[in-house]
């Protein structure tokens, strides 16, 4: 099965323009970057040529860069990066360096179209390291003042957005975009332009925002239509909100697999959601790093690869990562237990305890990965036949990290016996002997 590899651009290119908010003239040069380097900006106009990575750690507060997403480090800043990040996300470009001679990216036509076209013209080059997708593990949300944004676990990257304001052109616009392919992004989202209301335009400029905006690069919405311009799509405004959200989500540093649902969300709320996703991701990654000391460990297997071996899907996939795999012999997996687990809603909700049968199921899934990982067993399904000598030693509660081990016993062509155990903080919480039947071609 083909593995998605990281990508950069094949050759350098430049773009010139003015900043949408600062109105500064700027020239930006886009260069290929090494695997795992991510998206970085270099201020070539400053003597020290500071490098600013596009990451949550470098996000400028909205008080310093309202109505846009900006990054900064020490005294160096780069403003309005969301349209470029959306283009990189939509095209699947992981690594790139952007040198610019001022403090804001060129606004171009107010969309991601010029960035997208130029990136495609430069060519997209596959690199020698796999992409590290982050599959959301449990639902995360953020809300504020009638706006909300939520991310749900999904095997694909999808955004559903609703615009609903007291304005004739912004009443209940809804769009869902499946963004798993570059073609979908190019045709549906890339060319959607930024917008503002007619009554906002002058006050925003008085506050120092939108100084480079005009009727060509910004849709100005009057009561009866767009002023001195035409819509590219009937619902161009909601498409642009999806574009902004894509750009903000790319600050996670890894491509996301989740269904994101937003209502009137803007940059501050988008970034709050991204920070919460990052916190979840760091918890899961930390568990893998802590447990990476096994001398028999091979390359970790993330959730997306586990789902290629097992038929289980959310909410019944109970293994977040396989950290050690000896095909057909032994496997060790990790399950991070959080208070948001679906089963806590009805199982002792006043004092959450993970059901023992689900601990056995989690151990069985690790055993299933171990048994089905050899090439001769790919495509088969491992069915339970029996559970013997099951014992529960301790309770498992929110905040625990389950370490699940499965060791092969007698394995035949159609059946297999597996010894399993579950640990928390090095202490045994459950153990069982499981019998499987292998079915399929």
KOLNU-462494 format. One record per residue (C-alpha): residue in three letters; x, y negated, z; residue number from 1. Coordinates in Angstrom, 2 decimals, padded with zeros to 5 digits, always signed. Each point is the difference from the previous one (the first is absolute). Last residue first. Layout:
N
type, east, north, up, seq
ALA, X, Y, Z, NUM
...
//
This chain:
441
type, east, north, up, seq
UNK, -008.61, +015.00, +001.59, 441
UNK, -002.02, -000.67, +003.11, 440
UNK, -000.34, +001.35, +003.53, 439
UNK, +002.48, +000.39, +002.83, 438
UNK, -001.47, +001.44, +003.21, 437
UNK, +001.29, -001.48, +003.23, 436
UNK, +000.58, +001.29, +003.53, 435
UNK, +000.84, -002.41, +002.80, 434
UNK, +001.82, +000.58, +003.28, 433
UNK, -000.62, -002.82, +002.43, 432
UNK, +001.65, -002.69, +002.12, 431
UNK, -001.06, -003.21, +001.71, 430
UNK, +001.33, -002.93, +002.06, 429
UNK, +003.67, +000.97, +000.39, 428
UNK, +002.19, -002.84, +001.29, 427
UNK, +002.71, -001.67, -002.08, 426
UNK, -001.73, -003.38, +000.07, 425
UNK, -003.15, +001.62, -001.40, 424
UNK, +000.31, +003.52, -001.44, 423
UNK, -002.19, +002.27, -002.14, 422
UNK, +000.72, +003.66, -000.69, 421
UNK, -000.47, +002.43, -002.85, 420
UNK, +000.81, +003.61, -000.82, 419
UNK, -001.05, +000.91, -003.53, 418
UNK, -001.31, +003.26, -001.47, 417
UNK, -000.46, +000.21, -003.76, 416
UNK, -002.28, +001.67, -002.48, 415
UNK, -000.29, +000.55, -003.75, 414
UNK, +003.58, +000.55, -001.20, 413
UNK, +001.24, +000.93, +003.46, 412
UNK, +001.45, -002.13, +002.79, 411
UNK, +000.65, +001.47, +003.45, 410
UNK, +001.08, -002.81, +002.29, 409
UNK, +000.52, -003.51, -001.29, 408
UNK, +000.74, -002.79, +002.47, 407
UNK, -002.28, -003.06, +000.31, 406
UNK, +000.91, -003.03, +002.09, 405
UNK, -002.19, -003.01, +000.77, 404
UNK, +001.36, -003.10, +001.72, 403
UNK, -002.97, -001.97, +001.28, 402
UNK, +000.63, -003.66, +000.70, 401
UNK, -002.13, -001.28, +002.86, 400
UNK, -001.44, -003.52, +000.02, 399
UNK, -003.60, +001.16, +000.34, 398
UNK, -000.26, +003.19, +002.10, 397
UNK, +001.12, +003.63, -000.22, 396
UNK, -000.83, +002.15, +003.03, 395
UNK, +002.46, +002.58, +001.30, 394
UNK, +000.60, +003.77, -000.13, 393
UNK, -002.52, +001.29, -002.52, 392
UNK, +000.39, +003.68, -000.93, 391
UNK, -000.95, +001.91, -003.13, 390
UNK, +001.10, +003.63, +000.19, 389
UNK, -001.49, +000.92, -003.37, 388
UNK, -001.72, -001.96, -002.75, 387
UNK, -001.28, +001.98, -002.99, 386
UNK, -000.70, -000.06, -003.72, 385
UNK, +000.55, -003.66, -000.82, 384
UNK, +000.22, -000.78, -003.73, 383
UNK, +003.18, -001.09, -001.80, 382
UNK, -000.80, -001.35, -003.47, 381
UNK, +002.10, +000.68, -003.10, 380
UNK, +001.17, -002.61, -002.50, 379
UNK, +003.64, +000.37, +000.99, 378
UNK, +000.67, +003.46, +001.48, 377
UNK, +002.70, +001.17, -002.44, 376
UNK, +001.69, -003.38, +000.25, 375
UNK, +000.56, +000.34, +003.74, 374
UNK, -001.81, -002.83, +001.89, 373
UNK, -003.23, +001.91, +000.65, 372
UNK, +001.12, +001.85, +003.15, 371
UNK, +001.77, -002.95, +001.66, 370
UNK, -002.73, -002.46, -000.98, 369
UNK, -002.62, +002.38, +001.38, 368
UNK, +001.89, +000.39, +003.26, 367
UNK, +000.03, -003.77, +000.37, 366
UNK, -003.74, +000.05, -000.72, 365
UNK, -000.50, +002.76, +002.56, 364
UNK, +001.72, -002.04, +002.71, 363
UNK, -002.37, -002.88, -000.77, 362
UNK, -002.98, +002.39, +000.08, 361
UNK, +001.15, +001.35, +003.37, 360
UNK, +000.20, -003.56, +001.32, 359
UNK, -003.43, -000.55, -001.53, 358
UNK, -001.42, +002.95, +001.94, 357
UNK, +001.43, -001.46, +003.20, 356
UNK, -002.00, -003.21, -000.42, 355
UNK, +002.16, -003.13, +000.54, 354
UNK, -000.92, -001.64, +003.31, 353
UNK, -001.52, -003.46, +000.28, 352
UNK, -001.39, -000.89, +003.44, 351
UNK, -003.29, -001.88, -000.47, 350
UNK, -000.29, +001.29, -003.56, 349
UNK, +000.20, +003.63, +001.26, 348
UNK, -000.22, +001.30, -003.56, 347
UNK, -002.46, -002.11, -001.99, 346
UNK, +001.88, -003.04, -001.22, 345
UNK, +003.34, +001.65, +000.80, 344
UNK, -000.41, +002.25, -003.05, 343
UNK, +000.41, -002.87, -002.48, 342
UNK, +003.48, -000.88, +001.24, 341
UNK, +000.13, -003.71, +000.85, 340
UNK, +001.59, +000.61, +003.43, 339
UNK, +003.12, +001.24, -001.74, 338
UNK, +001.67, +003.43, -000.20, 337
UNK, +003.15, +000.08, -002.13, 336
UNK, +000.26, +003.43, -001.63, 335
UNK, +003.45, +001.28, -000.94, 334
UNK, +001.08, +003.17, -001.80, 333
UNK, +002.63, +002.71, +000.38, 332
UNK, +000.24, +002.86, -002.48, 331
UNK, +001.54, +003.46, -000.02, 330
UNK, +000.55, +003.03, -002.25, 329
UNK, -001.86, -000.10, -003.33, 328
UNK, +001.81, -003.12, -001.08, 327
UNK, +002.26, -001.31, +002.72, 326
UNK, -001.63, -003.34, +000.71, 325
UNK, +000.80, -002.66, +002.58, 324
UNK, -001.52, -003.45, +000.44, 323
UNK, -003.47, +000.73, -001.40, 322
UNK, -002.04, -003.18, +000.33, 321
UNK, -003.42, -001.27, +001.01, 320
UNK, -001.67, +003.34, +000.71, 319
UNK, -003.68, +000.11, +000.96, 318
UNK, -001.62, -000.22, -003.44, 317
UNK, -003.65, +000.24, +000.95, 316
UNK, -001.00, -003.67, -000.23, 315
UNK, +001.47, -000.28, -002.58, 314
UNK, +000.89, +002.78, -002.43, 313
UNK, +000.87, +003.70, +000.20, 312
UNK, +000.76, +002.04, -003.16, 311
UNK, +003.62, +000.59, +001.12, 310
UNK, +003.11, -000.05, -002.21, 309
UNK, -000.51, -003.20, -002.01, 308
UNK, -001.56, -001.57, +003.09, 307
UNK, +003.25, +000.60, +001.88, 306
UNK, +001.80, -001.99, -002.71, 305
UNK, -002.20, -003.06, +000.57, 304
UNK, +000.31, +000.39, +003.77, 303
UNK, +003.80, -000.22, -000.02, 302
UNK, +002.41, +002.92, -000.16, 301
UNK, +003.27, -000.62, +001.82, 300
UNK, +003.18, +001.18, -001.81, 299
UNK, +001.45, +003.10, +001.64, 298
UNK, +000.37, +000.57, +003.73, 297
UNK, +002.06, +002.91, +001.22, 296
UNK, +002.28, -002.13, +002.18, 295
UNK, -003.08, -001.43, +001.75, 294
UNK, +000.77, -003.57, +001.02, 293
UNK, -002.74, -001.64, -002.04, 292
UNK, -002.59, +000.07, +002.77, 291
UNK, +000.50, -003.58, +001.13, 290
UNK, +000.14, -001.21, -003.60, 289
UNK, -003.27, +001.73, -000.90, 288
UNK, -001.79, -001.37, +003.05, 287
UNK, +001.35, -003.45, -000.76, 286
UNK, -001.38, +000.19, -003.53, 285
UNK, -003.49, +000.63, +001.34, 284
UNK, +000.16, -002.88, +002.44, 283
UNK, +001.62, -002.25, -002.60, 282
UNK, -002.80, +000.69, -002.47, 281
UNK, -002.65, -000.89, +002.56, 280
UNK, +001.75, -003.26, +000.83, 279
UNK, +000.37, -000.75, -003.72, 278
UNK, -003.72, +000.54, -000.52, 277
UNK, -000.69, -002.46, +002.82, 276
UNK, +002.36, -002.54, -001.56, 275
UNK, -001.70, +000.46, -003.38, 274
UNK, -003.41, -000.66, +001.58, 273
UNK, +001.20, -003.25, +001.59, 272
UNK, +001.53, -000.93, -003.34, 271
UNK, -003.33, +000.33, -001.78, 270
UNK, -001.70, -002.01, +002.75, 269
UNK, +002.40, -002.94, -000.40, 268
UNK, +000.05, +000.31, -003.84, 267
UNK, -003.75, -000.08, -000.56, 266
UNK, -002.88, +002.41, +000.62, 265
UNK, -003.50, -000.86, -001.15, 264
UNK, -001.10, +003.62, +000.48, 263
UNK, +002.67, +002.63, -000.60, 262
UNK, +000.09, +003.77, -000.41, 261
UNK, +003.40, +001.67, -000.43, 260
UNK, +000.01, +003.64, -001.07, 259
UNK, +003.43, +001.39, +000.80, 258
UNK, +003.21, +001.24, -001.60, 257
UNK, +002.57, -002.74, +000.48, 256
UNK, +003.23, -000.64, -001.86, 255
UNK, +002.79, -000.66, +002.52, 254
UNK, +001.46, -003.26, +001.25, 253
UNK, -003.19, -000.98, +001.83, 252
UNK, +000.36, -003.35, -001.77, 251
UNK, -001.79, +001.68, -002.90, 250
UNK, -003.27, -000.44, +001.90, 249
UNK, +000.25, -003.79, -000.41, 248
UNK, +000.39, +000.28, -003.76, 247
UNK, -002.92, +002.40, -000.35, 246
UNK, -002.16, -002.32, +002.15, 245
UNK, +000.80, -002.94, -002.27, 244
UNK, -000.94, +002.02, -003.10, 243
UNK, -003.23, +001.19, +001.62, 242
UNK, -000.86, -003.64, +000.74, 241
UNK, +000.76, -000.75, -003.64, 240
UNK, -002.50, +002.63, -001.11, 239
UNK, -002.59, -001.54, +002.32, 238
UNK, +000.47, -003.35, -001.72, 237
UNK, +000.02, +001.40, -003.54, 236
UNK, -003.52, +001.44, +000.35, 235
UNK, -001.30, -001.14, -003.40, 234
UNK, +003.45, +000.73, -001.38, 233
UNK, +002.44, -002.28, -001.83, 232
UNK, -001.95, -003.01, +001.28, 231
UNK, +000.22, -003.22, -001.93, 230
UNK, +001.74, -003.31, +000.70, 229
UNK, -000.62, -003.74, +000.39, 228
UNK, -002.09, +000.48, +003.19, 227
UNK, -001.31, +003.51, +000.64, 226
UNK, -003.77, +000.12, +000.44, 225
UNK, -003.17, -001.74, +001.18, 224
UNK, +000.86, -000.87, +003.59, 223
UNK, +003.66, -000.48, -000.81, 222
UNK, +002.71, +002.63, +000.30, 221
UNK, +003.56, -001.05, -000.76, 220
UNK, +001.78, +002.98, -001.53, 219
UNK, +003.70, -000.64, +000.48, 218
UNK, +002.87, +000.19, -002.49, 217
UNK, -001.56, -002.04, -002.83, 216
UNK, -002.15, -002.39, +002.03, 215
UNK, +003.01, -001.06, +002.05, 214
UNK, +001.90, +001.26, +003.02, 213
UNK, +003.54, -001.13, +000.74, 212
UNK, -000.89, -001.92, +003.16, 211
UNK, -002.27, +002.86, +001.11, 210
UNK, +000.59, -000.74, +003.66, 209
UNK, +001.51, -003.13, +001.58, 208
UNK, -002.98, -000.89, +002.21, 207
UNK, -001.10, -002.74, -002.43, 206
UNK, +000.23, +002.61, -002.74, 205
UNK, -002.40, +002.26, +001.90, 204
UNK, -002.42, -002.88, +000.61, 203
UNK, -000.14, -000.76, -003.76, 202
UNK, -000.68, +003.56, -001.16, 201
UNK, -002.40, +001.17, +002.70, 200
UNK, -003.19, -001.62, -001.37, 199
UNK, +000.58, +001.61, -003.39, 198
UNK, +000.37, +003.45, +001.61, 197
UNK, +003.22, +001.92, -000.43, 196
UNK, +001.30, +002.72, -002.30, 195
UNK, +002.93, +002.28, -000.76, 194
UNK, +000.01, +001.78, -003.33, 193
UNK, -000.92, +003.56, -001.04, 192
UNK, +002.47, +001.16, -002.69, 191
UNK, +001.51, +002.94, +001.91, 190
UNK, -003.27, +001.50, +001.30, 189
UNK, -002.03, +002.07, -002.46, 188
UNK, +002.05, +000.83, -003.10, 187
UNK, +003.52, -000.11, +001.44, 186
UNK, -000.93, +001.57, +003.34, 185
UNK, -001.89, +002.85, -001.63, 184
UNK, +002.86, +000.66, -002.43, 183
UNK, +002.57, +000.10, +002.81, 182
UNK, -001.84, +002.96, +001.49, 181
UNK, -001.14, +000.89, +003.51, 180
UNK, -001.75, -003.31, +000.48, 179
UNK, -003.64, +001.03, +000.18, 178
UNK, -001.70, -003.38, +000.23, 177
UNK, -003.37, -000.55, +001.65, 176
UNK, -001.72, -003.31, -000.63, 175
UNK, -002.61, -002.06, +001.78, 174
UNK, -001.10, -003.61, -000.51, 173
UNK, -002.67, -000.84, +002.56, 172
UNK, -000.41, -003.73, -000.54, 171
UNK, +003.15, -001.73, -001.17, 170
UNK, -001.13, -002.00, -003.03, 169
UNK, -003.05, -001.65, +001.60, 168
UNK, +001.87, -000.72, +003.26, 167
UNK, -000.86, +001.07, +003.52, 166
UNK, +002.62, +002.73, +000.05, 165
UNK, +000.02, +003.76, -000.53, 164
UNK, +003.00, +001.62, -001.66, 163
UNK, +000.01, +003.79, +000.38, 162
UNK, +003.09, +002.14, -000.60, 161
UNK, +000.52, +003.72, -000.48, 160
UNK, +003.67, +000.94, -000.42, 159
UNK, +001.30, +003.45, -000.95, 158
UNK, +003.35, +001.74, +000.33, 157
UNK, -000.58, +003.76, -000.19, 156
UNK, +000.14, +002.97, +002.39, 155
UNK, -002.11, -001.94, +002.46, 154
UNK, +000.05, -000.96, +003.67, 153
UNK, -002.04, -003.13, +000.71, 152
UNK, +001.19, -003.61, +000.16, 151
UNK, -002.29, -002.76, +001.26, 150
UNK, -000.25, -003.74, -000.60, 149
UNK, -002.36, -002.48, +001.60, 148
UNK, -001.23, -003.56, -000.28, 147
UNK, -002.83, -001.43, +002.12, 146
UNK, +002.34, -001.97, +002.26, 145
UNK, +002.74, +002.60, +000.37, 144
UNK, +000.31, +003.67, -000.74, 143
UNK, +002.68, +002.68, -000.12, 142
UNK, -000.27, +003.71, -000.71, 141
UNK, +001.92, +003.29, +000.08, 140
UNK, -001.32, +003.45, -000.87, 139
UNK, +002.28, +002.97, +000.59, 138
UNK, +003.05, +001.59, -001.64, 137
UNK, +000.65, -002.38, -002.90, 136
UNK, +002.11, +001.75, -002.62, 135
UNK, +003.26, -001.92, -000.32, 134
UNK, +001.71, +000.68, -003.28, 133
UNK, +003.73, +000.57, -000.03, 132
UNK, +001.01, -000.18, -003.65, 131
UNK, +002.59, +002.58, -000.98, 130
UNK, +003.66, -000.94, -000.60, 129
UNK, +001.91, +000.16, -003.28, 128
UNK, -001.46, -003.09, -001.66, 127
UNK, -002.57, -000.50, -002.76, 126
UNK, +000.42, -003.14, -002.08, 125
UNK, -002.80, -002.40, -000.90, 124
UNK, +000.61, -002.16, -003.05, 123
UNK, +000.80, -003.69, -000.27, 122
UNK, -003.15, -000.46, -002.10, 121
UNK, -002.07, +001.73, +002.68, 120
UNK, +001.40, -002.28, +002.70, 119
UNK, -000.64, -003.05, -002.19, 118
UNK, -003.62, +000.98, -000.67, 117
UNK, -000.71, +000.67, +003.67, 116
UNK, +001.64, -003.19, +001.26, 115
UNK, -001.84, -002.06, -002.62, 114
UNK, -003.33, +001.68, +000.88, 113
UNK, +000.20, -000.19, +003.79, 112
UNK, -002.45, -002.90, +000.20, 111
UNK, +000.23, -003.77, +000.50, 110
UNK, +001.11, -000.70, -003.59, 109
UNK, +003.73, -000.17, +000.87, 108
UNK, +000.32, -000.72, +003.73, 107
UNK, +003.79, +000.02, -000.04, 106
UNK, +001.34, +001.49, +003.24, 105
UNK, +000.55, -002.50, +002.78, 104
UNK, +003.04, -001.29, +001.91, 103
UNK, +002.37, -000.96, -002.81, 102
UNK, +002.78, +001.46, -002.13, 101
UNK, -001.27, +003.54, -000.19, 100
UNK, +001.68, +003.42, -000.04, 99
UNK, -002.41, +002.94, +000.05, 98
UNK, +001.29, +003.47, +000.83, 97
UNK, -002.05, +003.10, -000.83, 96
UNK, -000.78, +003.43, +001.44, 95
UNK, -003.34, +001.80, +000.25, 94
UNK, -001.72, -000.66, -003.32, 93
UNK, -003.29, +001.93, -000.20, 92
UNK, -001.59, -002.24, -002.64, 91
UNK, -002.89, -001.12, +002.22, 90
UNK, +002.22, -000.40, +003.05, 89
UNK, +002.57, -002.06, -001.88, 88
UNK, -002.76, -002.16, -001.50, 87
UNK, -001.63, -000.44, +003.41, 86
UNK, +003.37, -000.96, +001.47, 85
UNK, +000.38, -002.69, -002.68, 84
UNK, -003.42, -001.43, +000.79, 83
UNK, +000.60, +000.14, +003.78, 82
UNK, +003.32, -001.88, +000.05, 81
UNK, -001.43, -003.46, +000.58, 80
UNK, +002.97, -001.55, +001.83, 79
UNK, +003.67, +000.88, +000.41, 78
UNK, +001.81, -001.39, +003.04, 77
UNK, +003.58, -000.43, +001.18, 76
UNK, +000.69, -001.74, +003.33, 75
UNK, +000.43, +003.16, +002.10, 74
UNK, -001.90, +002.61, -001.95, 73
UNK, -003.20, -000.68, -001.86, 72
UNK, -002.93, +001.68, -001.69, 71
UNK, -003.19, -001.44, -001.47, 70
UNK, -003.58, +001.12, -000.58, 69
UNK, -002.46, -002.71, -001.02, 68
UNK, -002.97, -001.99, +001.27, 67
UNK, +002.06, -001.64, +002.77, 66
UNK, +003.82, +000.10, +000.01, 65
UNK, +001.35, -001.44, +003.25, 64
UNK, -003.15, +000.53, +002.11, 63
UNK, -000.45, +003.30, -001.80, 62
UNK, +003.08, +001.33, +001.78, 61
UNK, +002.92, +000.93, -002.27, 60
UNK, +000.42, +003.72, -000.70, 59
UNK, +003.56, +001.25, +000.46, 58
UNK, -000.70, +003.04, +002.19, 57
UNK, -002.94, +000.90, -002.24, 56
UNK, +002.38, +000.62, -002.86, 55
UNK, +001.03, -001.56, -003.29, 54
UNK, +003.71, -000.17, +000.79, 53
UNK, +001.67, -003.39, +000.14, 52
UNK, +003.60, -000.21, -001.20, 51
UNK, +001.84, -003.25, +000.68, 50
UNK, +002.18, -001.46, -002.78, 49
UNK, +002.33, -001.65, +002.57, 48
UNK, +000.23, -003.23, -002.03, 47
UNK, -003.73, -000.20, -000.66, 46
UNK, -001.33, -000.36, -003.55, 45
UNK, +000.34, +003.76, -000.64, 44
UNK, -002.71, +000.76, +002.58, 43
UNK, +000.00, +003.79, -000.28, 42
UNK, -003.27, +001.94, +000.25, 41
UNK, -000.26, +003.69, +000.78, 40
UNK, -002.45, +002.78, -000.89, 39
UNK, +000.92, +003.53, +001.11, 38
UNK, +003.57, +001.28, +000.40, 37
UNK, -000.93, +003.71, +000.15, 36
UNK, +001.41, +000.60, -003.48, 35
UNK, +002.32, -002.74, -001.32, 34
UNK, -001.27, -003.21, -001.57, 33
UNK, -000.68, -001.24, -003.52, 32
UNK, -000.05, -003.80, -000.44, 31
UNK, -002.65, -002.73, -000.32, 30
UNK, +001.19, -003.57, -000.48, 29
UNK, -002.25, -002.80, +001.23, 28
UNK, +000.14, -003.63, -001.13, 27
UNK, -001.90, -002.52, +002.07, 26
UNK, -001.50, -003.45, -000.32, 25
UNK, -001.63, -001.01, +003.26, 24
UNK, -003.80, -000.52, +000.04, 23
UNK, -000.04, +001.14, +003.67, 22
UNK, -003.26, +001.96, -000.06, 21
UNK, -000.22, +001.53, -003.47, 20
UNK, +003.77, -000.06, -000.49, 19
UNK, +001.16, -001.16, -003.40, 18
UNK, +001.26, +002.04, -002.91, 17
UNK, +002.86, +002.10, -001.29, 16
UNK, +000.36, +003.75, -000.53, 15
UNK, +003.16, +002.04, -000.51, 14
UNK, +000.84, +003.55, -001.05, 13
UNK, +002.41, +002.76, +001.01, 12
UNK, -000.07, +003.54, -001.35, 11
UNK, -001.46, +003.46, +000.70, 10
UNK, -002.25, -001.03, +002.89, 9
UNK, -000.21, +002.13, +003.13, 8
UNK, -001.74, +003.25, +000.81, 7
UNK, -000.18, +002.63, +002.74, 6
UNK, -000.91, +003.52, -001.07, 5
UNK, -003.39, +001.66, +000.00, 4
UNK, +000.41, +003.78, +000.32, 3
UNK, -001.28, +002.21, -002.81, 2
UNK, -001.36, +003.40, +001.02, 1
//
